[in-house]
Every structure is written in structure tokens, then in C-alpha cells.
Amino acid sequence: MGTFKGKVPYKPDFLRIQHTVPMEIPSPPSEKLIFVHREPSGVAFVLINRPKALNSLTRPMMEDMARAIRSLASDDSVRVIILSGSGRAFCSGVDLTAAEDVFKGDVKDADVDPVVQMELCKKPIIGAINGFAVTAGFEIALACDFLVASKEAKFMDTHARFGIFPSWGLSQKLSRIIGPSRAREVSFTAAPVTAEQAERWGLVNHVVEGRELLKKARQIAEAMIRNDRDLVQMYKAVINDGFKLDLGHGLALEKERGHAYYAGMTKEQFKKMQEFIAIHSSCSHSTC
């Protein structure tokens, strides 16, 4: 049952977050193929860092990425995760030179499955798609809560081209986002989808210049951080859980969780919520 725990951002915290000067992400060392960077604001970056191989994934990289997501999910100082890639690719899929190790290994182990860990994460995950998102990379993008893309980004599903059966959700998720007819064409032809087309289809929320990509993702993350931590996470859960249901059952789920949320609140918690509403309302009509 969700309860309002009194973690209301009083005015000083609200102002400090609002006026934070964005930090530059340090260049990852070449040997760190999954690079994690935490910022004091509560934003954490996960960077797939194998640019010479277009960020193709080996088994150890997949395991490291899963551990990184799991670690950030349990870190109370982290509020939002931004996932991106280094170089000119987001992720070009699995390294096919190590395909047997990946596909015939113990891939059902949820602890070392990055997509499973992303789906289990209660915190928002923003995909910052900087280039090619191909096959498994496309599936990792679809595991994010939403996507921001550079103008150079391209999405491709090459499962059919290379005789690889999808196992991270592409056959099911893509059709629910862009419609089954478009998804069939994308998957059956292995044709690239540009960032602009992806935005028109609702796959991508924002398309920006490459140099603005992480800045835009960070701005969205900081807007989330200004809101109540628990409610953002509960909102994510009810949207994701409700999306698996028909509308009637989804509405019933929202009502059930809403009743549980308010039933668990004390008078003091209601008071803190009202104080935050008053602060937020005054700031929205001023330059504070």
C-alpha cells in the first residue's frame, strides 16, 4: 500500500534543485564498458561505453549493466536514471562474435538481465538515444520509460535479418507503441526508423541536436526531481501495471491504489502535502 511519507520538498530544496547548474559528465575510461556517473541533484547516468564496436554488448557488459541498474534502483540518493551510449551509437545490439555465449547462456537469470532490471526499477529511466539503437539496443531503448533522441538517432530491428528470435520484448512492446501494422513493417523489413519518424509515431518524445541530447534529458530529469519522490514512483507503477489491462480494469486499479494511498496518510502528512501545494502554487506564478 502506498503511503505519503512526508518527503515534501520545502521551499529551500525546491529552489536549490531548480537553480542547479548542470554538471558535465566526465569522460569514461576506455576499460569501463558500462560507466555510471551520479550527480548531487539525484540524476544518475549509465553510459554504454564501447564506441569502437558501436556499443555492441558482450555477456559481461550485459551483466554489468544489470548490476548498475539494480544498484541505482536501491540507492536512495538517485531519483532518475538516464541511459545513453558513447560515440555514434546508443547500442548496436549483441556482439554477434559472442552470440552463442549470450543466447545459450543462463540468460533467464533476472539478476544479470539488464532489461529485467530496468523493468523492475521503480525509478524513472530516460533513454537518451544518441545514434544507432539496433535489435537488442532497440529493446533496451523500449525498456526505458520514454526516449529523447538526437537527430542522428536511428532505430532498427534486425532480428529477422540475422535469424535471431527476440527475447527482450521487441515483438510485443513496439506494436503497442506505434501500432501493429507499422511494427510489422519495421521488424519484417529491418528498415531503419529515423528520429523524426520515431517522434511522429510516438516512439520518441523529443528530438534535439546531438550536442543538446544529455542537456535535454537532464532538464526533464530535474523537472521530475522537483516533484514528490514517492508519488512519481507510484505513478510509474500504476501506468505500467494498468497498461497491461483493459481500460475498465485499469481504472479500477487506479481507484484501488488511490484509496490505499489516502487511507494510509496521517493528518500530519496531509498537512505537509498542503504546505507543498501552497509553495508550489506560489512559485509557479513567480520567478522563485
The 8 nearest C-alpha neighbors of each residue, nearest first, counted from 0:
[[1, 259, 2, 260, 256, 263, 262, 258],
 [0, 2, 260, 259, 3, 263, 256, 233],
 [1, 3, 260, 263, 4, 264, 0, 261],
 [2, 4, 5, 264, 268, 1, 260, 229],
 [5, 3, 6, 2, 268, 229, 264, 7],
 [4, 6, 7, 268, 3, 271, 272, 267],
 [7, 5, 4, 8, 227, 228, 3, 229],
 [6, 8, 5, 9, 227, 275, 271, 272],
 [9, 7, 12, 13, 6, 10, 275, 227],
 [10, 8, 12, 11, 7, 13, 275, 278],
 [9, 11, 13, 12, 14, 278, 8, 275],
 [10, 12, 14, 13, 9, 15, 8, 16],
 [13, 11, 15, 14, 10, 8, 9, 16],
 [14, 12, 10, 16, 11, 15, 8, 17],
 [15, 13, 17, 11, 12, 16, 10, 18],
 [14, 16, 12, 17, 18, 13, 19, 11],
 [17, 15, 19, 13, 14, 18, 12, 40],
 [16, 18, 14, 15, 19, 13, 225, 221],
 [17, 19, 15, 16, 14, 20, 13, 21],
 [20, 18, 16, 17, 21, 15, 40, 14],
 [19, 21, 18, 22, 17, 16, 40, 23],
 [22, 20, 19, 23, 217, 214, 218, 40],
 [23, 21, 20, 24, 38, 19, 25, 39],
 [22, 24, 25, 21, 26, 214, 38, 213],
 [23, 25, 22, 26, 36, 44, 27, 38],
 [26, 24, 27, 23, 36, 22, 28, 34],
 [25, 27, 24, 28, 29, 23, 34, 85],
 [26, 28, 25, 34, 29, 31, 48, 30],
 [29, 27, 31, 30, 26, 34, 32, 48],
 [30, 28, 31, 27, 32, 48, 49, 26],
 [29, 31, 28, 32, 27, 48, 49, 33],
 [32, 30, 28, 29, 33, 34, 27, 48],
 [31, 33, 48, 49, 30, 47, 34, 60],
 [34, 32, 47, 31, 48, 46, 64, 63],
 [33, 35, 46, 31, 45, 32, 27, 47],
 [36, 34, 45, 44, 46, 33, 37, 43],
 [35, 37, 44, 43, 45, 38, 34, 24],
 [36, 38, 43, 42, 44, 35, 39, 41],
 [37, 39, 42, 40, 41, 43, 36, 22],
 [40, 38, 41, 37, 42, 76, 77, 43],
 [41, 39, 38, 42, 16, 19, 221, 224],
 [40, 42, 77, 78, 39, 76, 38, 43],
 [41, 43, 79, 38, 40, 77, 80, 78],
 [44, 42, 37, 80, 36, 38, 81, 77],
 [43, 45, 81, 36, 35, 80, 82, 46],
 [44, 46, 35, 82, 34, 81, 83, 36],
 [45, 47, 34, 84, 83, 48, 33, 82],
 [48, 46, 84, 33, 54, 32, 85, 83],
 [49, 47, 32, 85, 33, 46, 50, 54],
 [48, 50, 54, 32, 52, 51, 53, 47],
 [49, 51, 53, 86, 54, 52, 85, 48],
 [52, 50, 53, 49, 54, 86, 48, 55],
 [51, 53, 50, 54, 49, 55, 91, 94],
 [54, 52, 50, 88, 51, 55, 91, 49],
 [53, 55, 49, 90, 50, 52, 91, 48],
 [56, 54, 91, 94, 92, 93, 53, 90],
 [57, 55, 93, 94, 60, 92, 54, 61],
 [58, 56, 60, 59, 94, 61, 93, 97],
 [57, 59, 61, 60, 101, 62, 56, 100],
 [60, 58, 62, 61, 57, 63, 56, 64],
 [61, 59, 63, 57, 62, 58, 56, 64],
 [62, 60, 58, 64, 59, 63, 113, 65],
 [61, 63, 111, 59, 65, 60, 64, 66],
 [64, 62, 60, 66, 65, 61, 59, 67],
 [63, 65, 67, 61, 66, 62, 113, 60],
 [64, 66, 113, 111, 62, 68, 63, 67],
 [65, 67, 69, 63, 64, 68, 70, 62],
 [68, 66, 64, 70, 65, 69, 63, 71],
 [69, 67, 71, 65, 70, 66, 72, 64],
 [70, 68, 66, 72, 67, 71, 116, 65],
 [69, 71, 67, 73, 72, 68, 66, 74],
 [72, 70, 74, 68, 73, 69, 67, 77],
 [71, 73, 69, 70, 120, 74, 68, 122],
 [72, 74, 70, 71, 75, 69, 77, 120],
 [75, 73, 71, 76, 77, 72, 70, 78],
 [74, 76, 77, 73, 78, 72, 71, 41],
 [75, 77, 74, 41, 78, 39, 40, 71],
 [78, 76, 41, 75, 74, 42, 79, 43],
 [77, 79, 41, 42, 122, 224, 76, 80],
 [80, 78, 42, 123, 122, 220, 77, 124],
 [79, 81, 124, 43, 44, 42, 125, 123],
 [82, 80, 125, 44, 124, 126, 43, 45],
 [81, 83, 45, 126, 127, 44, 46, 125],
 [84, 82, 127, 46, 89, 128, 126, 47],
 [85, 83, 89, 47, 46, 48, 88, 129],
 [84, 86, 48, 50, 47, 46, 87, 88],
 [85, 87, 50, 88, 84, 53, 89, 51],
 [86, 88, 130, 129, 85, 53, 89, 131],
 [89, 87, 130, 131, 53, 90, 86, 129],
 [88, 90, 84, 130, 132, 131, 129, 128],
 [89, 91, 136, 54, 132, 88, 92, 55],
 [92, 90, 133, 55, 136, 132, 53, 54],
 [93, 91, 135, 136, 55, 134, 133, 90],
 [92, 94, 56, 55, 95, 135, 57, 91],
 [95, 93, 55, 56, 96, 57, 97, 98],
 [96, 94, 98, 97, 93, 99, 92, 55],
 [95, 97, 94, 98, 99, 93, 57, 100],
 [96, 98, 95, 100, 94, 99, 101, 57],
 [99, 97, 95, 101, 100, 96, 102, 94],
 [100, 98, 102, 101, 103, 97, 104, 95],
 [99, 101, 98, 104, 97, 103, 102, 58],
 [102, 100, 98, 99, 104, 58, 103, 97],
 [101, 103, 99, 104, 100, 98, 106, 105],
 [104, 102, 99, 100, 101, 105, 106, 98],
 [103, 105, 106, 100, 101, 102, 99, 107],
 [104, 106, 107, 108, 103, 102, 101, 100],
 [105, 107, 108, 104, 112, 102, 101, 103],
 [106, 108, 105, 109, 112, 104, 111, 110],
 [107, 109, 106, 110, 111, 105, 112, 115],
 [110, 108, 112, 111, 107, 115, 116, 106],
 [109, 111, 108, 112, 65, 116, 66, 115],
 [112, 110, 62, 65, 109, 108, 113, 66],
 [111, 113, 109, 115, 65, 114, 110, 116],
 [114, 112, 65, 116, 115, 64, 61, 117],
 [115, 113, 117, 116, 112, 118, 139, 142],
 [114, 116, 118, 112, 117, 113, 109, 119],
 [115, 117, 119, 113, 114, 118, 65, 69],
 [118, 116, 114, 120, 115, 119, 113, 142],
 [117, 119, 115, 116, 120, 114, 142, 121],
 [120, 118, 116, 117, 115, 121, 69, 114],
 [121, 119, 117, 122, 118, 72, 116, 69],
 [120, 122, 232, 119, 123, 72, 236, 235],
 [123, 121, 120, 232, 79, 78, 124, 72],
 [122, 124, 79, 144, 80, 125, 121, 235],
 [125, 123, 80, 143, 144, 81, 79, 122],
 [126, 124, 81, 145, 143, 146, 144, 82],
 [125, 127, 146, 82, 143, 128, 81, 140],
 [128, 126, 83, 147, 148, 82, 146, 129],
 [127, 129, 148, 89, 130, 126, 83, 147],
 [128, 130, 149, 89, 152, 148, 88, 127],
 [131, 129, 152, 88, 87, 89, 151, 128],
 [130, 132, 88, 153, 89, 152, 133, 91],
 [133, 131, 136, 137, 154, 90, 89, 91],
 [132, 134, 91, 155, 136, 137, 92, 154],
 [133, 135, 156, 137, 136, 92, 157, 155],
 [136, 134, 92, 138, 137, 133, 93, 139],
 [137, 135, 90, 92, 132, 133, 139, 134],
 [136, 138, 132, 134, 133, 140, 135, 139],
 [137, 139, 135, 141, 140, 136, 169, 167],
 [138, 140, 136, 142, 141, 137, 114, 135],
 [141, 139, 137, 138, 142, 143, 126, 136],
 [140, 142, 138, 143, 139, 137, 172, 169],
 [141, 143, 139, 140, 114, 117, 138, 118],
 [144, 142, 124, 141, 145, 140, 126, 125],
 [145, 143, 124, 125, 123, 142, 146, 126],
 [146, 144, 143, 125, 126, 204, 203, 147],
 [145, 147, 126, 203, 204, 125, 127, 148],
 [146, 148, 205, 127, 204, 203, 206, 126],
 [149, 147, 128, 206, 127, 152, 129, 205],
 [148, 150, 209, 207, 151, 129, 208, 152],
 [149, 151, 152, 208, 194, 207, 206, 148],
 [150, 152, 149, 130, 153, 129, 194, 209],
 [151, 153, 130, 194, 149, 131, 129, 150],
 [154, 152, 193, 131, 192, 194, 130, 191],
 [153, 155, 132, 192, 191, 133, 131, 137],
 [156, 154, 133, 191, 189, 134, 157, 190],
 [155, 157, 134, 189, 186, 158, 133, 185],
 [156, 158, 189, 160, 159, 134, 155, 161],
 [157, 159, 163, 160, 161, 156, 162, 164],
 [160, 158, 162, 157, 161, 163, 187, 186],
 [161, 159, 157, 158, 162, 189, 163, 188],
 [160, 162, 159, 158, 163, 157, 164, 95],
 [163, 161, 159, 160, 158, 164, 157, 165],
 [162, 164, 158, 161, 159, 165, 160, 157],
 [163, 165, 158, 166, 162, 159, 161, 170],
 [166, 164, 167, 169, 163, 158, 170, 168],
 [165, 167, 168, 164, 169, 170, 135, 138],
 [168, 166, 138, 165, 169, 114, 135, 139],
 [167, 169, 171, 170, 166, 172, 138, 165],
 [168, 170, 172, 171, 138, 173, 167, 165],
 [171, 169, 168, 172, 173, 165, 174, 182],
 [172, 170, 169, 168, 173, 174, 175, 179],
 [171, 173, 175, 169, 174, 168, 170, 176],
 [172, 174, 176, 175, 169, 171, 182, 177],
 [175, 173, 179, 178, 182, 176, 177, 172],
 [174, 176, 172, 173, 178, 177, 171, 179],
 [175, 177, 173, 174, 178, 202, 172, 201],
 [176, 178, 174, 200, 175, 173, 181, 201],
 [179, 177, 174, 175, 181, 180, 176, 182],
 [178, 180, 174, 182, 181, 183, 177, 175],
 [181, 179, 183, 182, 178, 184, 174, 177],
 [180, 182, 184, 183, 179, 178, 185, 177],
 [183, 181, 179, 174, 185, 184, 180, 173],
 [184, 182, 180, 186, 181, 185, 187, 179],
 [183, 185, 181, 187, 182, 186, 188, 180],
 [184, 186, 182, 183, 189, 188, 190, 187],
 [187, 185, 183, 189, 156, 184, 188, 182],
 [186, 188, 184, 183, 189, 185, 159, 160],
 [187, 189, 190, 186, 185, 184, 159, 160],
 [190, 188, 157, 156, 186, 185, 187, 155],
 [189, 191, 188, 185, 155, 192, 156, 186],
 [192, 190, 155, 154, 153, 193, 189, 185],
 [191, 193, 154, 153, 196, 197, 155, 190],
 [194, 192, 153, 196, 195, 197, 152, 191],
 [193, 195, 197, 152, 196, 150, 153, 198],
 [194, 196, 198, 197, 193, 199, 206, 150],
 [197, 195, 199, 193, 198, 194, 192, 200],
 [198, 196, 194, 202, 200, 195, 203, 199],
 [197, 199, 203, 195, 201, 196, 200, 202],
 [200, 198, 196, 197, 201, 195, 202, 203],
 [199, 201, 197, 198, 177, 202, 196, 203],
 [202, 200, 198, 203, 199, 197, 177, 204],
 [201, 203, 197, 200, 198, 176, 177, 204],
 [204, 202, 198, 146, 197, 201, 205, 147],
 [203, 205, 146, 147, 198, 201, 202, 145],
 [206, 204, 147, 203, 148, 207, 198, 146],
 [207, 205, 148, 149, 150, 147, 194, 195],
 [208, 206, 149, 150, 212, 211, 209, 148],
 [209, 207, 211, 149, 210, 150, 212, 206],
 [208, 210, 149, 212, 211, 207, 150, 129],
 [209, 211, 208, 212, 213, 214, 207, 149],
 [212, 210, 214, 208, 209, 213, 215, 207],
 [213, 211, 209, 215, 214, 210, 149, 207],
 [214, 212, 216, 215, 211, 217, 127, 210],
 [213, 215, 217, 211, 212, 216, 218, 21],
 [216, 214, 218, 212, 213, 217, 211, 219],
 [215, 217, 213, 219, 218, 214, 220, 212],
 [216, 218, 220, 214, 215, 219, 213, 221],
 [219, 217, 215, 221, 220, 216, 214, 222],
 [218, 220, 222, 216, 217, 221, 215, 223],
 [219, 221, 217, 223, 222, 218, 79, 216],
 [222, 220, 224, 218, 223, 219, 217, 225],
 [221, 223, 219, 220, 225, 224, 218, 226],
 [224, 222, 220, 221, 225, 226, 219, 231],
 [223, 225, 221, 226, 222, 220, 78, 228],
 [226, 224, 223, 222, 13, 221, 16, 227],
 [227, 225, 224, 223, 228, 231, 222, 8],
 [226, 228, 230, 229, 231, 7, 225, 6],
 [229, 227, 231, 230, 226, 232, 224, 78],
 [230, 228, 232, 231, 227, 233, 3, 4],
 [229, 231, 233, 232, 227, 228, 234, 3],
 [232, 230, 234, 228, 229, 233, 227, 235],
 [233, 231, 235, 229, 234, 230, 121, 122],
 [232, 234, 230, 236, 235, 231, 229, 237],
 [235, 233, 231, 237, 232, 236, 230, 238],
 [236, 234, 232, 238, 233, 237, 239, 231],
 [235, 237, 233, 239, 234, 238, 240, 232],
 [236, 238, 240, 234, 239, 241, 235, 233],
 [239, 237, 241, 235, 236, 240, 242, 234],
 [240, 238, 236, 242, 241, 237, 235, 243],
 [241, 239, 237, 242, 238, 243, 236, 244],
 [240, 242, 249, 238, 244, 243, 239, 237],
 [241, 243, 239, 244, 240, 238, 249, 245],
 [242, 244, 241, 240, 239, 245, 249, 238],
 [245, 243, 241, 242, 249, 248, 246, 240],
 [244, 246, 248, 247, 249, 243, 242, 241],
 [247, 245, 249, 248, 250, 244, 241, 242],
 [248, 246, 250, 249, 245, 251, 244, 252],
 [247, 249, 251, 250, 246, 245, 244, 252],
 [250, 248, 241, 246, 252, 251, 247, 244],
 [251, 249, 253, 247, 252, 248, 246, 254],
 [250, 252, 248, 254, 249, 253, 255, 247],
 [251, 253, 249, 255, 250, 254, 248, 256],
 [254, 252, 250, 256, 251, 255, 257, 249],
 [255, 253, 257, 251, 252, 256, 258, 250],
 [254, 256, 252, 258, 257, 253, 251, 259],
 [255, 257, 259, 253, 258, 254, 260, 252],
 [258, 256, 254, 260, 259, 255, 253, 261],
 [257, 259, 255, 256, 260, 261, 262, 254],
 [260, 258, 256, 262, 257, 261, 0, 263],
 [261, 259, 1, 2, 257, 258, 263, 262],
 [262, 260, 264, 263, 258, 259, 257, 2],
 [263, 261, 259, 260, 264, 258, 2, 265],
 [262, 264, 2, 261, 260, 259, 265, 1],
 [265, 263, 261, 262, 268, 3, 2, 269],
 [264, 266, 268, 267, 269, 263, 262, 3],
 [265, 267, 269, 268, 270, 264, 271, 272],
 [268, 266, 270, 265, 269, 271, 264, 5],
 [267, 269, 271, 265, 270, 266, 5, 264],
 [268, 270, 266, 272, 267, 271, 273, 265],
 [269, 271, 267, 273, 268, 272, 266, 274],
 [272, 270, 274, 268, 273, 269, 275, 267],
 [271, 273, 269, 275, 270, 274, 268, 276],
 [272, 274, 276, 270, 271, 275, 277, 269],
 [275, 273, 271, 277, 272, 276, 270, 278],
 [274, 276, 278, 272, 277, 273, 279, 271],
 [277, 275, 273, 279, 274, 278, 280, 272],
 [276, 278, 274, 280, 275, 279, 273, 281],
 [279, 277, 275, 281, 276, 280, 282, 274],
 [278, 280, 276, 282, 281, 277, 275, 283],
 [279, 281, 277, 283, 278, 282, 276, 284],
 [282, 280, 278, 283, 279, 284, 277, 285],
 [283, 281, 285, 279, 284, 287, 280, 278],
 [282, 284, 280, 281, 285, 279, 286, 287],
 [285, 283, 282, 281, 280, 286, 287, 279],
 [286, 284, 282, 287, 283, 281, 280, 279],
 [285, 287, 282, 284, 283, 281, 14, 17],
 [286, 282, 285, 14, 283, 281, 284, 17]]
